[in-house]
Amino acid sequence: MIDLHTHILPGLDDGARTLEDALDMASAFAGEGVTAVAATPHVRDDFPTSVEAMLEAVATLQQALDREGIPLIVLPGAEVAVEWIPRLDVTELRRLTLAGSGRYVLVETPYHGWPAVLVEQLLSLRVAGFTPVLAHPERNPVVQATPSLLAPLVEGGMLVQVTAASLDGRLGKASQVTGRRLVATGLAHVLASDAHAAHVRAAGMLPALETLGDEALARWLATDVPLALAHGQDAPPRPPSR
């Protein structure tokens, strides 16, 4: 499995605080079969992570993982807040793409409301040649009320990431119902942990995938699509639903 949304880099945002925390998270990932994670620190007003800080932290963590014998590859990336998209030039955005693919930008879904600027900035990314991957929209109350709100965006080329802890109920009933509905209706393409610490969604990919009861779909969400995105390729076709 490949997890494209984690906050494993120590000291950069509200994720891992220390290197020890990051190693604990990495061990949990490796223990359930995750072979690679994208380090996606926040890029927003309270955590204005720079490209250089992210890349340096990725290199440092990878060295520590190799030294400790933890079989996990750390890929670059970022979770970009909507209001930060126009503040970053194309070169910066390209360096913040998932796995350095140059194509896929993980965009943080607001936790409240559905501002018009969100749609505007998603479209601006498309115009600039990027493909937005909208992070955890199932946790937004507006999407919970109207999941079909995402349909025109997906039809326009955007992808959607659902959080593992939503599918198995750890984030509450509303997120669970909405997350499962997005998967069932083909409006979700990637499953990721959004892990912040060893005790905050640190792992749990496998339990979430097991709730689907569909091995081919689980592999598509957690392996096939993330692998393609990490290489900057188109997402493979979704397998027929059981």
Secondary structure, 3 states (H helix, E strand, C coil): CEEEEECCCCCCCCCCCCHHHHHHHHHHHHHCCCCEEEECCEECCCCECCHHHHHHHHHHHHHHHHHHCCCCEEECCCEECHHHHHHCCHHHHHHCCHHHCCCEEEEECCCCCCCHHHHHHHHHHHHCCCEEEEECHHHCHHHHHCHHHHHHHHHCCCEEEEEHHHHCCCCCHHHHHHHHHHHHCCCCCEEECCECECCECCCCHHHHHHCCCCHHHHHHHHHHHHHHHHCCCCCCCCCCCC
